[in-house]
């Protein structure tokens, strides 16, 4: 299956393409996508699927649009 991926903010340094389509096996979870892209797991990236925040255990579907970014911090 294909999903559209966009990696934004400082996390994008680990995925130079920035965005594009990725071919994945059916049943792939968001956490597995993070590993496939070679992104660091700490701090855990925020996963947004089709405009809604998702958990790393979310099963991706064909055609999903997935954005990955690091959580914002500050004070």
BAFI-3210 file (N, C-alpha, C; in Angstrom, 3 decimals, decimal comma, padded with zeros to 6 digits):
// residues 75
n [1|2|3|4|5|6|7|8|9|10|11|12|13|14|15|16|17|18|19|20|21|22|23|24|25|26|27|28|29|30|31|32|33|34|35|36|37|38|39|40|41|42|43|44|45|46|47|48|49|50|51|52|53|54|55|56|57|58|59|60|61|62|63|64|65|66|67|68|69|70|71|72|73|74|75]
n.u [000,840|000,351|001,329|001,149|003,748|004,954|007,582|008,334|009,739|012,485|012,858|012,944|015,562|016,479|015,239|015,790|014,336|011,976|009,180|006,830|005,680|005,359|005,907|004,377|003,871|000,609|-001,212|000,739|001,939|001,978|004,301|006,048|006,401|007,898|010,301|010,937|011,465|013,753|013,849|014,635|013,683|013,487|013,176|009,828|008,293|005,552|002,662|000,613|-002,256|-004,055|-004,776|-005,359|-004,227|-002,442|-001,788|001,258|000,635|-001,355|-002,908|-001,982|-003,641|-004,231|-003,454|-003,455|-002,501|000,323|001,854|004,855|006,421|008,484|007,507|006,348|007,986|008,575|008,369]
n.v [-001,175|002,352|005,287|008,775|010,794|013,285|014,948|017,190|020,292|020,299|017,544|016,821|016,837|014,272|012,973|013,658|013,937|015,087|014,977|012,685|009,741|006,578|003,164|000,561|-002,475|-003,980|-003,356|-002,028|-000,236|003,052|003,401|001,611|002,819|005,049|003,786|002,658|004,966|005,740|007,477|009,096|007,698|009,028|012,293|010,916|011,061|013,192|011,931|012,478|011,622|011,935|014,536|014,334|013,805|010,868|007,635|005,742|003,123|003,098|001,681|002,026|003,061|002,440|005,247|007,066|010,187|011,097|012,962|013,775|014,977|016,594|016,957|020,119|022,332|024,397|027,414]
n.w [000,000|-000,470|001,233|001,914|002,993|005,209|006,628|009,082|010,415|012,792|012,763|010,137|009,251|009,381|007,378|004,450|002,025|002,774|002,016|000,486|-001,332|000,212|000,010|001,710|003,624|003,929|006,923|008,325|011,104|012,622|014,182|012,977|010,518|011,278|011,894|009,374|007,920|009,134|011,273|014,402|017,585|019,929|021,111|021,180|018,024|017,055|015,625|012,924|011,322|008,470|009,239|011,940|015,250|016,014|017,499|018,039|017,590|015,713|012,922|009,634|006,620|003,105|001,112|003,195|004,689|006,255|008,721|010,360|013,234|015,697|019,133|020,311|022,527|025,353|027,257]
ca.u [000,000|001,097|000,881|001,860|004,465|005,584|008,366|008,488|010,491|013,836|012,878|013,186|016,988|016,712|014,549|016,069|013,327|010,946|007,855|006,692|004,926|006,137|005,246|004,437|002,989|-000,685|-001,156|001,844|001,572|002,716|005,633|006,865|006,742|008,993|011,513|011,216|012,037|015,028|013,737|014,915|012,497|013,469|011,844|008,904|007,642|004,094|002,156|-000,675|-002,774|-005,226|-005,117|-005,687|-003,131|-002,628|-000,833|002,220|000,016|-002,376|-002,673|-002,125|-004,477|-003,801|-003,844|-003,342|-001,522|000,951|002,856|005,658|007,150|008,785|006,604|006,797|008,237|008,828|007,888]
ca.v [000,000|003,608|006,397|010,025|011,140|014,598|015,082|018,640|020,849|019,762|016,111|016,675|016,626|012,833|012,491|014,773|014,115|015,967|014,395|011,817|008,515|005,450|001,860|-000,199|-003,645|-003,820|-003,574|-001,285|000,721|004,316|003,204|000,927|003,831|005,837|002,981|002,544|006,236|005,950|008,618|008,747|007,404|009,876|012,174|010,270|012,002|013,318|011,348|013,028|010,856|012,587|015,747|014,061|013,178|009,419|006,933|004,951|001,835|003,259|000,946|002,910|002,578|002,954|006,621|007,957|011,255|011,029|013,975|013,432|016,117|016,502|017,766|021,467|022,562|025,804|027,815]
ca.w [000,000|-000,473|002,076|001,668|004,218|005,302|007,864|009,206|011,531|012,971|012,462|008,699|008,983|009,306|006,177|003,543|000,979|003,330|001,820|-000,674|-001,136|000,717|-000,149|002,960|003,658|004,590|008,367|008,940|012,149|012,571|014,760|011,982|009,520|011,864|011,726|007,941|007,473|009,813|012,184|015,800|018,399|021,126|021,704|020,256|017,105|017,002|014,390|012,508|010,190|007,865|009,981|013,345|015,980|016,142|018,347|017,274|017,275|014,681|011,679|008,485|005,532|001,806|000,817|004,358|004,697|007,570|009,041|011,536|013,751|017,112|019,951|020,626|023,947|025,647|028,569]
c.u [000,887|000,460|001,721|002,459|005,036|006,278|008,738|009,305|011,872|013,955|013,218|014,660|017,327|016,037|014,646|015,034|012,208|009,550|007,850|005,835|005,862|005,295|005,466|003,567|001,660|-000,512|-000,024|001,303|002,451|004,137|006,567|007,283|007,908|010,313|011,913|011,895|013,378|015,023|014,059|013,620|012,436|013,930|010,870|008,252|006,134|003,676|000,777|-001,102|-004,065|-005,729|-005,460|-004,511|-003,449|-001,573|000,105|001,648|-001,056|-001,983|-002,963|-002,935|-003,962|-004,332|-003,780|-002,287|-000,971|001,992|003,552|006,447|007,488|007,818|007,209|006,985|008,460|008,283|007,616]
c.v [001,241|004,596|007,620|010,471|012,544|014,673|016,551|019,037|020,225|018,272|015,853|016,465|015,143|012,188|013,583|014,985|015,044|015,403|013,525|010,610|007,402|004,197|001,053|-001,449|-003,296|-004,091|-002,842|-000,286|001,962|004,159|002,524|001,899|004,681|005,091|002,864|003,810|006,536|007,137|008,189|008,554|008,235|011,269|011,581|011,305|012,025|012,787|011,939|012,272|011,511|013,755|015,556|013,372|011,707|008,853|006,120|003,593|001,904|002,493|001,883|002,229|003,125|004,375|007,572|009,019|011,365|012,146|013,560|014,665|015,868|017,368|019,133|021,580|024,040|026,167|029,268]
c.w [000,000|000,494|001,712|002,990|004,097|006,656|007,983|010,429|011,624|012,652|010,987|008,365|008,837|008,097|005,122|002,441|001,458|003,221|000,576|-000,356|-000,698|000,543|001,120|002,851|004,339|006,083|009,068|009,955|012,044|013,113|013,764|010,875|010,010|011,670|010,254|007,421|008,125|010,750|013,608|016,581|019,671|020,755|020,693|019,333|017,307|015,635|014,112|011,254|009,714|008,713|011,445|014,021|016,213|017,082|017,462|016,882|016,206|013,424|010,511|007,389|004,204|001,584|001,999|004,103|006,109|007,687|010,326|011,952|015,214|017,902|020,236|022,135|024,169|027,004|028,651]
res [x|x|x|x|x|x|x|x|x|x|x|x|x|x|x|x|x|x|x|x|x|x|x|x|x|x|x|x|x|x|x|x|x|x|x|x|x|x|x|x|x|x|x|x|x|x|x|x|x|x|x|x|x|x|x|x|x|x|x|x|x|x|x|x|x|x|x|x|x|x|x|x|x|x|x]
***
